[in-house]
Amino acid sequence: MADRTTSSTSIGAGRAEVMAVISDFPSYPDWAGQVKSAEVLSTDADGRPHTVRFVLDAGMISDTYTLGYTWLGDDGVSWQVVEPGKMVSDLRGSYRLAETGSGTDVTYELTVDLMVPMIGMIKRKAEKVIVDTALKGLKKRVEGR
């Protein structure tokens, strides 16, 4: 397994509000810059998305793949590839949410493995761009509601 990229931000809203935005996959193209589309294919017993097909265009990493999600209430969510794309062989990540006195601290962790060889430094930079863009977009989306 490759190295992980991790970053955090504080959002001025409760965990349930943050999780509502995270679980609204069809809206991802509006705030998660590299996501061009996200289609919920199945839901779990609680009605939250279980499998989601993504079309991603993150510069050097462009692909279509399907992720499977495991929800931890409003504490977090983790995911992994259940159907790889032509370029993405594995993608694992998580959002972890911690309530604070003034809102929610969100930590995003991501690991991407590709079918094509890529220098580790370049791959980690692409992961960092994905993580940072997602956290900034998530914060803006939640706080703008």
PyMOL commands that set and color helices and strands:
alter all, ss='L'
color gray80, all
select helices_A, chain A and resi 15-22+25-31+120-143
alter helices_A, ss='H'
color red, helices_A
select strands_A, chain A and resi 5-11+35-43+49-58+61-71+76-83+88-100+103-114
alter strands_A, ss='S'
color yellow, strands_A
deselect
rebuild
show_as cartoon
